[in-house]
Amino acid sequence: MDSALRLAAVVALAELGRSSDFGDRADAGRGLARFAEMKQAVGPLLELVLDREDTFVTRVTAEALLRRQDRAGLMIVASALEAASPNHGDWIHTAILDAFAIYDSDRDDAMRLCEELTRNPDERVALGARELHESLSGIDCVLHPE
């Protein structure tokens, strides 16, 4: 793994995330989600999940983070949930449903990670993880293991 190239990608995508065009910001959110484990990506990702101008950016960025199905993605979404306006919160919850409505095993894994995140020392993450867990628990998935 070339950390210098990964950092350059994050810097470029963060710059794209400051574009005045919502499509550019949405693309930046999707791309940055691939680097969510890097501390340099966290701030720009939070800004995109809470995009001030277009909730499409909110939805696609949150969904890309959730589809990672890992601690890094869930932590950013949880943090954003706690700070989200009601409108942003609705679109984040839509992304949660879109990302976890198919396989109950994926939803259950995410719920376990959220339970761990509720013990995070960052109160915003902990509170957001509780809300995320609650949202996940309300999803009736399409596919169940046999």
Biotite code that builds the C-alpha atoms (Angstrom):
import biotite.structure as struc

atoms = struc.array([
    struc.Atom([0.000, 0.000, 0.000], chain_id="A", res_id=1, res_name="MET", atom_name="CA", element="C"),
    struc.Atom([1.383, 3.368, -0.990], chain_id="A", res_id=2, res_name="ASP", atom_name="CA", element="C"),
    struc.Atom([0.376, 5.726, 1.816], chain_id="A", res_id=3, res_name="SER", atom_name="CA", element="C"),
    struc.Atom([1.550, 8.821, -0.075], chain_id="A", res_id=4, res_name="ALA", atom_name="CA", element="C"),
    struc.Atom([-0.715, 8.023, -3.018], chain_id="A", res_id=5, res_name="LEU", atom_name="CA", element="C"),
    struc.Atom([-3.622, 7.228, -0.700], chain_id="A", res_id=6, res_name="ARG", atom_name="CA", element="C"),
    struc.Atom([-3.142, 10.566, 1.057], chain_id="A", res_id=7, res_name="LEU", atom_name="CA", element="C"),
    struc.Atom([-2.967, 12.354, -2.315], chain_id="A", res_id=8, res_name="ALA", atom_name="CA", element="C"),
    struc.Atom([-6.255, 10.699, -3.296], chain_id="A", res_id=9, res_name="ALA", atom_name="CA", element="C"),
    struc.Atom([-7.898, 11.843, -0.050], chain_id="A", res_id=10, res_name="VAL", atom_name="CA", element="C"),
    struc.Atom([-6.624, 15.390, -0.548], chain_id="A", res_id=11, res_name="VAL", atom_name="CA", element="C"),
    struc.Atom([-7.902, 15.471, -4.142], chain_id="A", res_id=12, res_name="ALA", atom_name="CA", element="C"),
    struc.Atom([-11.297, 14.029, -3.190], chain_id="A", res_id=13, res_name="LEU", atom_name="CA", element="C"),
    struc.Atom([-11.610, 16.440, -0.258], chain_id="A", res_id=14, res_name="ALA", atom_name="CA", element="C"),
    struc.Atom([-10.986, 19.298, -2.687], chain_id="A", res_id=15, res_name="GLU", atom_name="CA", element="C"),
    struc.Atom([-13.655, 17.894, -5.029], chain_id="A", res_id=16, res_name="LEU", atom_name="CA", element="C"),
    struc.Atom([-15.956, 17.760, -2.007], chain_id="A", res_id=17, res_name="GLY", atom_name="CA", element="C"),
    struc.Atom([-15.744, 21.556, -1.758], chain_id="A", res_id=18, res_name="ARG", atom_name="CA", element="C"),
    struc.Atom([-17.062, 22.007, -5.306], chain_id="A", res_id=19, res_name="SER", atom_name="CA", element="C"),
    struc.Atom([-20.131, 24.138, -5.897], chain_id="A", res_id=20, res_name="SER", atom_name="CA", element="C"),
    struc.Atom([-21.575, 21.306, -8.013], chain_id="A", res_id=21, res_name="ASP", atom_name="CA", element="C"),
    struc.Atom([-23.605, 18.773, -6.031], chain_id="A", res_id=22, res_name="PHE", atom_name="CA", element="C"),
    struc.Atom([-22.624, 15.990, -8.438], chain_id="A", res_id=23, res_name="GLY", atom_name="CA", element="C"),
    struc.Atom([-18.958, 16.617, -7.752], chain_id="A", res_id=24, res_name="ASP", atom_name="CA", element="C"),
    struc.Atom([-19.606, 16.581, -4.011], chain_id="A", res_id=25, res_name="ARG", atom_name="CA", element="C"),
    struc.Atom([-21.580, 13.335, -4.299], chain_id="A", res_id=26, res_name="ALA", atom_name="CA", element="C"),
    struc.Atom([-18.750, 11.740, -6.288], chain_id="A", res_id=27, res_name="ASP", atom_name="CA", element="C"),
    struc.Atom([-16.277, 12.962, -3.687], chain_id="A", res_id=28, res_name="ALA", atom_name="CA", element="C"),
    struc.Atom([-18.370, 11.421, -0.907], chain_id="A", res_id=29, res_name="GLY", atom_name="CA", element="C"),
    struc.Atom([-18.517, 8.066, -2.667], chain_id="A", res_id=30, res_name="ARG", atom_name="CA", element="C"),
    struc.Atom([-14.789, 8.157, -3.345], chain_id="A", res_id=31, res_name="GLY", atom_name="CA", element="C"),
    struc.Atom([-13.757, 9.349, 0.098], chain_id="A", res_id=32, res_name="LEU", atom_name="CA", element="C"),
    struc.Atom([-15.814, 6.601, 1.713], chain_id="A", res_id=33, res_name="ALA", atom_name="CA", element="C"),
    struc.Atom([-13.213, 4.164, 0.380], chain_id="A", res_id=34, res_name="ARG", atom_name="CA", element="C"),
    struc.Atom([-10.655, 5.928, 2.610], chain_id="A", res_id=35, res_name="PHE", atom_name="CA", element="C"),
    struc.Atom([-12.811, 6.320, 5.744], chain_id="A", res_id=36, res_name="ALA", atom_name="CA", element="C"),
    struc.Atom([-10.211, 4.598, 7.915], chain_id="A", res_id=37, res_name="GLU", atom_name="CA", element="C"),
    struc.Atom([-7.763, 7.452, 7.238], chain_id="A", res_id=38, res_name="MET", atom_name="CA", element="C"),
    struc.Atom([-7.982, 10.290, 9.761], chain_id="A", res_id=39, res_name="LYS", atom_name="CA", element="C"),
    struc.Atom([-7.545, 12.838, 6.933], chain_id="A", res_id=40, res_name="GLN", atom_name="CA", element="C"),
    struc.Atom([-10.810, 11.646, 5.350], chain_id="A", res_id=41, res_name="ALA", atom_name="CA", element="C"),
    struc.Atom([-12.995, 11.859, 8.452], chain_id="A", res_id=42, res_name="VAL", atom_name="CA", element="C"),
    struc.Atom([-13.563, 15.646, 8.497], chain_id="A", res_id=43, res_name="GLY", atom_name="CA", element="C"),
    struc.Atom([-14.372, 15.937, 4.791], chain_id="A", res_id=44, res_name="PRO", atom_name="CA", element="C"),
    struc.Atom([-16.676, 12.905, 5.020], chain_id="A", res_id=45, res_name="LEU", atom_name="CA", element="C"),
    struc.Atom([-18.596, 14.409, 7.940], chain_id="A", res_id=46, res_name="LEU", atom_name="CA", element="C"),
    struc.Atom([-19.010, 17.630, 5.977], chain_id="A", res_id=47, res_name="GLU", atom_name="CA", element="C"),
    struc.Atom([-20.353, 15.702, 2.991], chain_id="A", res_id=48, res_name="LEU", atom_name="CA", element="C"),
    struc.Atom([-22.763, 13.602, 5.056], chain_id="A", res_id=49, res_name="VAL", atom_name="CA", element="C"),
    struc.Atom([-24.050, 16.884, 6.482], chain_id="A", res_id=50, res_name="LEU", atom_name="CA", element="C"),
    struc.Atom([-23.867, 18.746, 3.143], chain_id="A", res_id=51, res_name="ASP", atom_name="CA", element="C"),
    struc.Atom([-25.433, 22.179, 3.570], chain_id="A", res_id=52, res_name="ARG", atom_name="CA", element="C"),
    struc.Atom([-26.750, 22.500, 0.036], chain_id="A", res_id=53, res_name="GLU", atom_name="CA", element="C"),
    struc.Atom([-28.052, 19.145, -1.180], chain_id="A", res_id=54, res_name="ASP", atom_name="CA", element="C"),
    struc.Atom([-29.310, 16.112, 0.703], chain_id="A", res_id=55, res_name="THR", atom_name="CA", element="C"),
    struc.Atom([-28.501, 13.918, -2.309], chain_id="A", res_id=56, res_name="PHE", atom_name="CA", element="C"),
    struc.Atom([-24.873, 14.319, -1.237], chain_id="A", res_id=57, res_name="VAL", atom_name="CA", element="C"),
    struc.Atom([-25.902, 13.329, 2.291], chain_id="A", res_id=58, res_name="THR", atom_name="CA", element="C"),
    struc.Atom([-27.653, 10.198, 1.116], chain_id="A", res_id=59, res_name="ARG", atom_name="CA", element="C"),
    struc.Atom([-24.994, 8.860, -1.264], chain_id="A", res_id=60, res_name="VAL", atom_name="CA", element="C"),
    struc.Atom([-22.108, 9.616, 1.081], chain_id="A", res_id=61, res_name="THR", atom_name="CA", element="C"),
    struc.Atom([-23.847, 7.987, 4.054], chain_id="A", res_id=62, res_name="ALA", atom_name="CA", element="C"),
    struc.Atom([-24.772, 4.952, 1.957], chain_id="A", res_id=63, res_name="GLU", atom_name="CA", element="C"),
    struc.Atom([-21.201, 4.544, 0.676], chain_id="A", res_id=64, res_name="ALA", atom_name="CA", element="C"),
    struc.Atom([-19.922, 4.685, 4.254], chain_id="A", res_id=65, res_name="LEU", atom_name="CA", element="C"),
    struc.Atom([-22.501, 2.175, 5.458], chain_id="A", res_id=66, res_name="LEU", atom_name="CA", element="C"),
    struc.Atom([-21.796, -0.242, 2.611], chain_id="A", res_id=67, res_name="ARG", atom_name="CA", element="C"),
    struc.Atom([-18.242, -0.562, 3.938], chain_id="A", res_id=68, res_name="ARG", atom_name="CA", element="C"),
    struc.Atom([-19.853, -2.494, 6.795], chain_id="A", res_id=69, res_name="GLN", atom_name="CA", element="C"),
    struc.Atom([-17.001, -1.668, 9.133], chain_id="A", res_id=70, res_name="ASP", atom_name="CA", element="C"),
    struc.Atom([-16.242, 0.351, 12.238], chain_id="A", res_id=71, res_name="ARG", atom_name="CA", element="C"),
    struc.Atom([-14.785, 3.326, 10.334], chain_id="A", res_id=72, res_name="ALA", atom_name="CA", element="C"),
    struc.Atom([-17.848, 3.836, 8.159], chain_id="A", res_id=73, res_name="GLY", atom_name="CA", element="C"),
    struc.Atom([-20.338, 3.280, 10.970], chain_id="A", res_id=74, res_name="LEU", atom_name="CA", element="C"),
    struc.Atom([-18.443, 5.639, 13.280], chain_id="A", res_id=75, res_name="MET", atom_name="CA", element="C"),
    struc.Atom([-18.601, 8.513, 10.789], chain_id="A", res_id=76, res_name="ILE", atom_name="CA", element="C"),
    struc.Atom([-22.309, 7.949, 10.122], chain_id="A", res_id=77, res_name="VAL", atom_name="CA", element="C"),
    struc.Atom([-23.020, 7.712, 13.865], chain_id="A", res_id=78, res_name="ALA", atom_name="CA", element="C"),
    struc.Atom([-21.165, 10.957, 14.478], chain_id="A", res_id=79, res_name="SER", atom_name="CA", element="C"),
    struc.Atom([-23.071, 12.655, 11.664], chain_id="A", res_id=80, res_name="ALA", atom_name="CA", element="C"),
    struc.Atom([-26.415, 11.358, 12.956], chain_id="A", res_id=81, res_name="LEU", atom_name="CA", element="C"),
    struc.Atom([-25.890, 13.041, 16.288], chain_id="A", res_id=82, res_name="GLU", atom_name="CA", element="C"),
    struc.Atom([-25.204, 16.406, 14.616], chain_id="A", res_id=83, res_name="ALA", atom_name="CA", element="C"),
    struc.Atom([-27.765, 16.068, 11.808], chain_id="A", res_id=84, res_name="ALA", atom_name="CA", element="C"),
    struc.Atom([-30.760, 18.295, 11.291], chain_id="A", res_id=85, res_name="SER", atom_name="CA", element="C"),
    struc.Atom([-34.079, 16.436, 11.074], chain_id="A", res_id=86, res_name="PRO", atom_name="CA", element="C"),
    struc.Atom([-33.954, 16.655, 7.268], chain_id="A", res_id=87, res_name="ASN", atom_name="CA", element="C"),
    struc.Atom([-30.405, 15.293, 7.085], chain_id="A", res_id=88, res_name="HIS", atom_name="CA", element="C"),
    struc.Atom([-31.323, 12.639, 9.625], chain_id="A", res_id=89, res_name="GLY", atom_name="CA", element="C"),
    struc.Atom([-34.188, 11.451, 7.415], chain_id="A", res_id=90, res_name="ASP", atom_name="CA", element="C"),
    struc.Atom([-31.828, 11.011, 4.463], chain_id="A", res_id=91, res_name="TRP", atom_name="CA", element="C"),
    struc.Atom([-29.235, 9.242, 6.593], chain_id="A", res_id=92, res_name="ILE", atom_name="CA", element="C"),
    struc.Atom([-31.944, 6.847, 7.783], chain_id="A", res_id=93, res_name="HIS", atom_name="CA", element="C"),
    struc.Atom([-32.930, 6.261, 4.147], chain_id="A", res_id=94, res_name="THR", atom_name="CA", element="C"),
    struc.Atom([-29.300, 5.359, 3.423], chain_id="A", res_id=95, res_name="ALA", atom_name="CA", element="C"),
    struc.Atom([-29.319, 2.962, 6.399], chain_id="A", res_id=96, res_name="ILE", atom_name="CA", element="C"),
    struc.Atom([-32.365, 1.208, 5.005], chain_id="A", res_id=97, res_name="LEU", atom_name="CA", element="C"),
    struc.Atom([-30.868, 1.067, 1.499], chain_id="A", res_id=98, res_name="ASP", atom_name="CA", element="C"),
    struc.Atom([-27.594, -0.369, 2.789], chain_id="A", res_id=99, res_name="ALA", atom_name="CA", element="C"),
    struc.Atom([-28.978, -2.967, 5.197], chain_id="A", res_id=100, res_name="PHE", atom_name="CA", element="C"),
    struc.Atom([-32.439, -4.055, 3.998], chain_id="A", res_id=101, res_name="ALA", atom_name="CA", element="C"),
    struc.Atom([-31.288, -7.142, 2.085], chain_id="A", res_id=102, res_name="ILE", atom_name="CA", element="C"),
    struc.Atom([-29.238, -9.468, 4.316], chain_id="A", res_id=103, res_name="TYR", atom_name="CA", element="C"),
    struc.Atom([-30.065, -9.792, 7.990], chain_id="A", res_id=104, res_name="ASP", atom_name="CA", element="C"),
    struc.Atom([-26.551, -11.073, 8.677], chain_id="A", res_id=105, res_name="SER", atom_name="CA", element="C"),
    struc.Atom([-25.120, -7.751, 7.421], chain_id="A", res_id=106, res_name="ASP", atom_name="CA", element="C"),
    struc.Atom([-27.621, -5.819, 9.528], chain_id="A", res_id=107, res_name="ARG", atom_name="CA", element="C"),
    struc.Atom([-26.847, -7.951, 12.590], chain_id="A", res_id=108, res_name="ASP", atom_name="CA", element="C"),
    struc.Atom([-23.087, -7.438, 12.165], chain_id="A", res_id=109, res_name="ASP", atom_name="CA", element="C"),
    struc.Atom([-23.652, -3.682, 11.930], chain_id="A", res_id=110, res_name="ALA", atom_name="CA", element="C"),
    struc.Atom([-25.792, -3.774, 15.063], chain_id="A", res_id=111, res_name="MET", atom_name="CA", element="C"),
    struc.Atom([-22.984, -5.524, 16.964], chain_id="A", res_id=112, res_name="ARG", atom_name="CA", element="C"),
    struc.Atom([-20.515, -2.857, 15.848], chain_id="A", res_id=113, res_name="LEU", atom_name="CA", element="C"),
    struc.Atom([-22.972, -0.148, 16.903], chain_id="A", res_id=114, res_name="CYS", atom_name="CA", element="C"),
    struc.Atom([-23.266, -1.729, 20.356], chain_id="A", res_id=115, res_name="GLU", atom_name="CA", element="C"),
    struc.Atom([-19.485, -1.436, 20.668], chain_id="A", res_id=116, res_name="GLU", atom_name="CA", element="C"),
    struc.Atom([-19.582, 2.164, 19.421], chain_id="A", res_id=117, res_name="LEU", atom_name="CA", element="C"),
    struc.Atom([-22.106, 3.109, 22.126], chain_id="A", res_id=118, res_name="THR", atom_name="CA", element="C"),
    struc.Atom([-19.170, 2.781, 24.543], chain_id="A", res_id=119, res_name="ARG", atom_name="CA", element="C"),
    struc.Atom([-17.008, 5.173, 22.523], chain_id="A", res_id=120, res_name="ASN", atom_name="CA", element="C"),
    struc.Atom([-15.534, 7.969, 24.677], chain_id="A", res_id=121, res_name="PRO", atom_name="CA", element="C"),
    struc.Atom([-16.669, 10.543, 22.084], chain_id="A", res_id=122, res_name="ASP", atom_name="CA", element="C"),
    struc.Atom([-20.205, 11.275, 23.257], chain_id="A", res_id=123, res_name="GLU", atom_name="CA", element="C"),
    struc.Atom([-21.332, 12.288, 19.763], chain_id="A", res_id=124, res_name="ARG", atom_name="CA", element="C"),
    struc.Atom([-20.269, 8.902, 18.372], chain_id="A", res_id=125, res_name="VAL", atom_name="CA", element="C"),
    struc.Atom([-21.827, 7.023, 21.304], chain_id="A", res_id=126, res_name="ALA", atom_name="CA", element="C"),
    struc.Atom([-25.186, 8.812, 21.024], chain_id="A", res_id=127, res_name="LEU", atom_name="CA", element="C"),
    struc.Atom([-25.230, 8.515, 17.240], chain_id="A", res_id=128, res_name="GLY", atom_name="CA", element="C"),
    struc.Atom([-24.388, 4.804, 17.509], chain_id="A", res_id=129, res_name="ALA", atom_name="CA", element="C"),
    struc.Atom([-27.445, 4.321, 19.736], chain_id="A", res_id=130, res_name="ARG", atom_name="CA", element="C"),
    struc.Atom([-29.626, 6.010, 17.135], chain_id="A", res_id=131, res_name="GLU", atom_name="CA", element="C"),
    struc.Atom([-28.017, 4.003, 14.338], chain_id="A", res_id=132, res_name="LEU", atom_name="CA", element="C"),
    struc.Atom([-28.555, 0.770, 16.302], chain_id="A", res_id=133, res_name="HIS", atom_name="CA", element="C"),
    struc.Atom([-32.205, 1.662, 16.826], chain_id="A", res_id=134, res_name="GLU", atom_name="CA", element="C"),
    struc.Atom([-32.659, 2.354, 13.127], chain_id="A", res_id=135, res_name="SER", atom_name="CA", element="C"),
    struc.Atom([-31.007, -0.941, 12.191], chain_id="A", res_id=136, res_name="LEU", atom_name="CA", element="C"),
    struc.Atom([-33.157, -2.884, 14.658], chain_id="A", res_id=137, res_name="SER", atom_name="CA", element="C"),
    struc.Atom([-36.277, -1.646, 12.882], chain_id="A", res_id=138, res_name="GLY", atom_name="CA", element="C"),
    struc.Atom([-35.253, -3.085, 9.511], chain_id="A", res_id=139, res_name="ILE", atom_name="CA", element="C"),
    struc.Atom([-37.041, -6.241, 8.401], chain_id="A", res_id=140, res_name="ASP", atom_name="CA", element="C"),
    struc.Atom([-34.515, -7.685, 5.956], chain_id="A", res_id=141, res_name="CYS", atom_name="CA", element="C"),
    struc.Atom([-35.503, -9.470, 2.766], chain_id="A", res_id=142, res_name="VAL", atom_name="CA", element="C"),
    struc.Atom([-33.097, -12.421, 3.067], chain_id="A", res_id=143, res_name="LEU", atom_name="CA", element="C"),
    struc.Atom([-32.493, -14.559, 6.141], chain_id="A", res_id=144, res_name="HIS", atom_name="CA", element="C"),
    struc.Atom([-29.969, -17.366, 6.568], chain_id="A", res_id=145, res_name="PRO", atom_name="CA", element="C"),
    struc.Atom([-31.382, -20.855, 6.468], chain_id="A", res_id=146, res_name="GLU", atom_name="CA", element="C"),
])
